[in-house]
Each structure stands twice: as structure tokens, then as C-alpha cells.
């Protein structure tokens, strides 16, 4: 069974930084891509960033480009989200996700973590 465990959330002032981590476990875990999504109160969950676990190609939502960086460590089955220049509108629960597809990146995420709260104060 695949488990994704996030860590690194917290409270930070606007302009500050946080680094989220997501560790995947499972005896046979392998994924074509892992990513981050977020959901603010009263809003739908939205895509933040993802990365191909093989080639390392990363994609970002327009709202975080230039401020957030996604990175991966294949040996540890871990992805990171470095968040800089945080804004109050970045406040949300951040979820890690992984594709069930092991080779071809499909954009369909079927494994999800429990989420970690990020709060940015103004």
C-alpha cells in the first residue's frame, strides 16, 4: 500500500519561506510523477506544481511561478516544495500526490497525502 506523508507546513509572515517535504513509501512504490496541490477554505483544490520522476521536468501554476520550486530525490522517493516570497493568498492545506502510472506521465494523480497546513500572515 502506498503512503504519502507530508511535513514542513506552518505559520509564516508574508515574504517568508517554507519548505514542504513528501515521502512516499510502499514496498513497490514507483511513480511517473509527483506533485503538490492546495486547497484554501471555501475553494476547490488546485494544482501547484509537479515533477517527472524520471526526466525531472517540472510544471508550475502561474500563481506560484518564480516563487516556488519543486525538487525530487528518487533514492528517497521524496519530493520537496520550496516556497519563497509567500503571500497571504498562499494560505491553504497543501497536499502531496503521486501518479499510479509508473512510467508514462498522465497527469492523473491517484495517491494522496493527508495534507499539511500552510498559513501566511499579512
MOVEN-V652080 format. One record per helix or strand of 2 or more residues. SS is the DSSP state (H for helix, E for strand). FROM is the first residue (numbers start at 1). TO is the last residue. Records with the same first field share a line. If there is no record, write none. Layout:
# MOVEN-V652080
SS: FROM-TO + FROM-TO
This chain:
# MOVEN-V652080
E: 3-7 + 10-13 + 18-25 + 33-39 + 46-52 + 58-60 + 68-73 + 78-83 + 92-99 + 109-112 + 116-121
H: 74-76 + 88-90
